[in-house]
Amino acid sequence: MKPAKYAKVKFLNRDKSLFFSVLRENIDSYFETNSIEKTGGSKLLFKAFFLLSLYLIPFALILTGNFTPLQMLFLTVVMGLGVAGVGMSVMHDAIHGSFSSSSKLNKFFGASIYLLGGNVYNWDVQHNKLHHTYTNLHDIDEDITGKFMLRLSSGEKLKAVHRFQHVYAFFLYSLMTISFFWKDFKEIGLYNKMAESGLVKRFPKKELVTLIISKIVYISFICVMPMLFLDITFGQWFAGFMAMHCTAGIILSTVFQLAHVVEGAAQPTVDEKGNIENAWAIHQLNTTANFAGNNKILSWYIGGLDYQVEHHLFPNISHIHYPAIASIVKNTAEDFGIVYNNKHSFIKGLQSHVKMLHNLGHGVI
């Protein structure tokens, strides 16, 4: 008998349960020995202003009306690069509380998600609480569950169309940030259902006000202003809107999927009592993969998300420290006989993801 949908899951402390306490001691020792903060500090402030500028300055240039339609279209692609960069390198750390030691700065830069069309509360619940706790668990982790025309989980029903998902998946990935328009409202009902078992809290009524107002402001900012300030057709605006969102969406979705829908990243099942056989930290290593290699520019831009193993174990530590602590995590894991999954480059991670899409789509997994 399977546990009820959205039932609360328990992680069991069985073999290797001492792993995380030892790892935390090793990590804490590194920061204490080197007298450094676990948060991002001034390095992240520079990155935040750079990436926010990459998004906002092209938009301001477009609104001047001094560019040809083709030039404006190019600027919207640059905006998309900025949107993705802000999402991965600024908002992500800030909502995790690892951007700064100042809660006010974390709150301020966490609010940058509103500039991307998203919502702070929903991201915190869906990403920080559900995804980071119940990683790769079908029906709980939305990153692999309930995706339109995609089978990212072995728990999803296999359909004929899934045979081709490795071909069309990246088109659907490009729509990620556009989905914020309706997904944030859809999740209200989902969270309320999950609240019945105590998995999350019911969606607060005050957050609904914030959600509605933020969407109106975003629509006014990104949709209404260009039409008011520029002599463009609706078709030209729509082309720019899609160019920006599709650029951001395909980058964000691909980077996030390379962490969990790749070879070697498990999708554990919950037993009839609602238990997972491993302790939480072991579960994170079993379900997460790195694609960290030698590309420092890529790692800088994507907010260290090529070090997803480190991020999932220590989301309260800023991504700027992940390259330094990766060897500690790897060595400690190997000391306990735990597999440390690293694909070693973006290309190899991408190849592994496409292979998983193919296997999931053909019912091999």
N, C-alpha and C positions, 0 to 999 in steps of 0.2 A: 504493500500500500504506500503510495507516494504521499508526502506531506502536502498540505493545502497550498495552493498558489499564494505567493507573497508571505508564506509563513516565515517566522523569524528563524534564522539559521544559527547554529552553535558550532564553534570551532573546538575541536578536541585536542587536548594537550597529550599527545602520545610520544612516539619516538622522536628524538632530536628536539624536544620541547625547550631545552636550554639554549638552543641556537640564538634566539633573538636577544636574550639577556647578555650573552657573551658578545654578540655583534654590537649591541648598544654601548657596552663598555669600551669596545675597541674604537668605535666612532667617536664617543665622547672624549676618549683619550687623545685622539687626533686633534680635535678642536681645542682642547685644553692645552696640549703641548705646544701648539702653534699660536695660541692666544688669539683666535679668530672667532667671530660671531657666526652663527649658523644661518643668519639671514643674508640678504643680498647686499644691502648697504649702497654706497655711492656708485658701484659698478652697475647696479640695476637701475638707479636713477638715470644715469646716462642712457642706458639702453631704452628705458621707458620713453624718454623724451625723443630719442631718435626714431623709434618705431611709431610713436604717436604722430610725429612729424611726417613720416613716410605715408601715413594715412590722411592726415588733415591738410598738409600743404598742397598736395595735388588737387584735393577737393576745392581748396580756396582758389587755386589757379584756374580750375575749370569754371568757377563762378564768375571770374573776371570777364569771360566771354571773348578772350583774346586768342583763342586757339581754334584750329579747324576741327571738324567732327572727328577726323582720324586721330588727330593729336589728343583730343579729349578722351577718345576711347583708350588710347595708350595710357593716359593718366589714370583712368579707372582701374586698369590692370595693376599699376603701381599702388593704387589705393588698396587693392586686394592683397598685395604683398604686405602692406602695412597692417591690414586687418588681421591677417594670419599671424604676423609677428607679434602684435599686441596680445592676441589670444593666447599664444604659446609662451611668450617671454615676460609679459607684464601681468595681465589679468589672472593667469593661471597661478603664478606664485602668490599674488596678492590675496586671492580668495582662500588659498591654503594657509595664509598667515606667515609665509616665509619670505615675502618681498622685503620687509623691513621689521625692525624690532619695535617700531611705532605702530600701534593698532590703527591710529588715524591715517597714516600713510597707506597701510594695507587696505583700509576701507576706501580711501580715495582712489587708489589705482585699481582696486577690485571693481570699482564702479565703471571702469573703462569698458566693461562688457556691454553696458548700455549703448556705447558708441558702435558696437558691433551688431546690435539688434537683439542681444540676449538679455538674461535676467540673473542677477546675483543670487537670489534665493534658490531658484530652480537649479542653477549650476552647482551650488553648494550641496543641495540634497542629492541630485543625480550623479554628480562627479565625486565630490569629496566623501559623502556618506555611503552611497550605494556602490558605486564603481570601485572605490578604493577599499571598501570593506569586503564586498561580496564579488570580487573580481572573477569574471568569466562564468558566473552562475546564471544559467538560463532562467528567464522570467524576472530576475532581480537586477542584473546588470544590463542596463539599456544599451550599452555600447555593442552588445552582441545579440540583443533580443528585439524582435518585432520590427525589423527593418523592411521597408517596402521592397519587394522583389529580391531580397537578399536572404540567404541562409548562412549566417555567420556563426550559428551555434548548432551543435549536433542535436539539440533539443527541439529545434524548429522542424516543422513538417516539411518533408522534401517535396518540391513541386517540379513539374517538367521544365518550367522557365529557368530554374536554378542551374540547369546544365550549362547555361551560357553566362552565368553571373561573373565569371572571371573576365569576360569581355566587356560587359556593360557596367560593372560595379563602379568604376571610376567616374562615370558620368553621374551616377547617383550620389557619389561622394561629393561632387562639386556643388550639390544643392544643400549641403549641411547648414550653412548660416542662413539660407533662405527659409529653412524649416523652422527657424526660431519664431517666425511670424505666427505659426499655429501650434507648434510643439509645446511652447511654454503654457498655453492655455489647456492643451490636452493633458498635460501632466498634473493639473489640479486634481482631476478625478482619479488618476493613477495613484497619487500620493495619499489621497483619502482612503482608497482601498487598502493600500499597504499599511496605513495607520491602524487598521482594525486588528492587526496582529502585533502592533508595536514596532514594526520595522522602521517606520519614520513617523513624524508627527503629522497631524492633519494640516492641510494648507491653510495658513492664517489668513483671515479676512483682510487684515491691513496690507498683506502682501499683494492681494488682488488689486488694490488701489494703485500700488506702486507699479505693478505689472501693466495695467491699462495706461497709466500716465506715461510710463517709459516708452511704450509702443507708439503712442501718439506723438511724443517728442521725436522719436527716431524716424517715423514716417515723415514728419514735417521737415526734419533735417536732411534726410537722404532722398526723399521723393518729391516733396513740395518745393523746397528751395530751388533746385535746378530748373524746374519748370517755370518758376516765377522770375528768376534772374537771367535766364538764357533764352535765346530765340531758337529753340529746338523743338522737334516733333516728339510726340510720345514714343514713337519707335526708336528715335535716337537716345532718349532718356533710358528706355528699357534695355537697349543694347549695352549702355554703360553700366546700368544697375546689374545686369546679369554678368558682365565681364568682371566687375568687382567681386561679386558674391561667388561666382564660380571659381575664380582664382583663389580666393580665401578658402572656400569650401574644400576644394580638392587637396590643398596643402594640409589643412587641419585634419581632415578625415583620414588621409593616407598616413600621416605621422602617427595619429592615435591608433590606427588599426595595426601598424607594424609592431606594436607592443604586445598584442594579445591574440591576434588571429594569424599566427604563424606556426610553423612546425616546432613542436616541442613545448608549446604553451598549452597546458591542459585545460579542459573544460569539465571540472569535476561534477559529480552528481551528489545530490543530498540524499541521505538514507531515509528510511521510513519514519525516523524520529526527528528528522530535521537537522541531522548532524553532518559536518564535514570531517573527514578522517584526520586532517592535519591541523596543527596550530596555525594561527593566522599568518605568521611570518613565513612559514613553510608554504602555505597556500599561495602567497604572493610570488615566491620564487617559482613555484610550479606553473603559475598561470601567466607569467610575464617574461618578456624577452627584450634584450637590448639590440640596437643595431649600431652601437658605438664603434667608430673606427678612427681614422686620422683626420677627418674633415672638420677642422675647428671652426671654420666659417659657418658650415651647416649647423653644427652643434650650437653655436652662438645664436644663430637666427631662430632655431626651433626651441630655444629655451631649455636645452639640455635634455629634451625628451627622447634622445637616442640612448639615454641612460635611464630607461623606465624601471629597471629592477631597483636601482637606488631610490628613484622617486617614489615607488610604491611602498618601499620599506620605510622611507623617511620623508614623507611629504611636507614635514615642517622644516626641512632643510632646503635652502635655496638651491636652485639648479646650478648656480655658478660653482658649487662645491662638488658636484657629482663626479667629474673626471678625477678629482683628487681622492675621493673616498671609494671609487669603484674597485680598486685593487684590494682594499680592506674587506669589502663585501664579498668579493670573489674568493679571496683566500679563506675567509671565515666559513663561507658556504662549503667550500671543498674540504675543509677540516672536518665538517660534520657529514660529509658524503652527500651533499645536496647539489644538484645540477645548477650551474650558473649559465643561463641561456643567452648567448650573445652571437648575433649574426655577423658582426665585425664591419659591416658597411651598410649604407642605405640601399645600395643595389641588391645586395644579398638578402637583406630584410624584405625588400619589395618582391624579389623572386619567390621567397618563401611564402609571402602573403598570397601571391597569385596562385601558387600551388595549393594552398589551403582553400582558397575560393573554389578552385577546380574540384578538389576532393570533396568538399562539403556539398558542392552543387551536383556531384555525381553519386552522392550517398556513400562514398568511401569512408567518411567519418560520420 
